[in-house]
Structure formats: structure tokens, C-alpha cells
Amino acid sequence: MYRARVIGWSRAVPCRGDRGEGSAQCEFLAYQRESVVAIVAGLDDAALRTAVLPSGWTPLGLIEHLGDAERHWLQDVFAGARPGGPDASGFAFYREQCRISDGIIAGATLDTAPVGRHHDEPLASQTTDLRRILLHLIEETARHAGHLDAARELLDGRTGLGPR
């Protein structure tokens, strides 16, 4: 089974009672999470806070955005909770949000409908159960991994970072 090394996950956390599709989704999510952190591993603080993409995102800003995405999709939308502000920032914030997300995922089935709702269409209508929320979170994490790949190459020329 896939082992996440960079940010401390020892396994992908499958949905309750699932050994197929949910396990695969959780494995891919864990892989994408590891990838985003591996891509920026070794950058100093100045590089992490340097915007090199036309969008203005910094590598650290993207990591924090991914923490916000984990919190929004699994705590706010899926669980219907309204979490307060973060107690941490940067990598610690991202790691904590992923840990909380894993607990939520482990306690649900893929067919479970969200308690809350995303505020914008058409995404609100597309995320009607945990399955679709996980697919969106995998997609969003992978998209930003690509942004981080480009940023890393522009910062120090390194490419091909991450577990694969």
C-alpha cells in the first residue's frame, strides 16, 4: 500500500467499510498531498514566500490555500461545521487540516450526502456526496501541485520532485 513519507501519513485512510473505490480515492488524495509538500521540500523561507507565477501565488500561499480547501470541503461543506480560524499556519496548518479531514473521511461512506453546501454553482450541484467531494479535492490538490512544480522550476530550476 502507498506510504506517505514527507508529511507523516503512514497510510491512506479509506472510507468506513470501503475496500475498493473509497480506498483508491483516499490513496490518490494522500499521494497528491504528499506531492505538494515534496515539491517544495528544501526551499528556504524566502523562496517559500516568493511569488514567481503570474497569479501572484507563493509556494507557501498555495500550501495554506490547500489547507483551507481541506477545511472548507470536509469540515464546512461535508460535516456542516463552521470551523474557527486556524491555530497554525503554513505546513502545520495544512498537516492539521489533512489530519482532521482523514478523521471525517474514515467515519463516512462515499454515498453520504454533505450536511452543508458549497456557495457557488455549478460546483455546489456537483458535490452531492463524499465521493464527489473527494474527487474535487483530489483534482484541486493535483492542479495546485502543477502550480507548485512550475514555481519550483522558476525558483531554483529543480524539476521532477515528488514521489513519482
Buried (B, 14 or more C-beta within 10 A) or exposed (E): EBEBEBBEBEBBBBBBEBEEEBBBBBBBBBBBBBBBBBBBEEBEEEBBEBEBBEEEBBBBBBBBBBBBBBBBBBBBBBBEBEEEEBEEEBBEBBBBBBBBBBEBBBEBBBEBEBEBEBEEEEEBEEBEBBBBBBBBBBEBBBEBBEBBBEBBBEBEEEEEBBEE
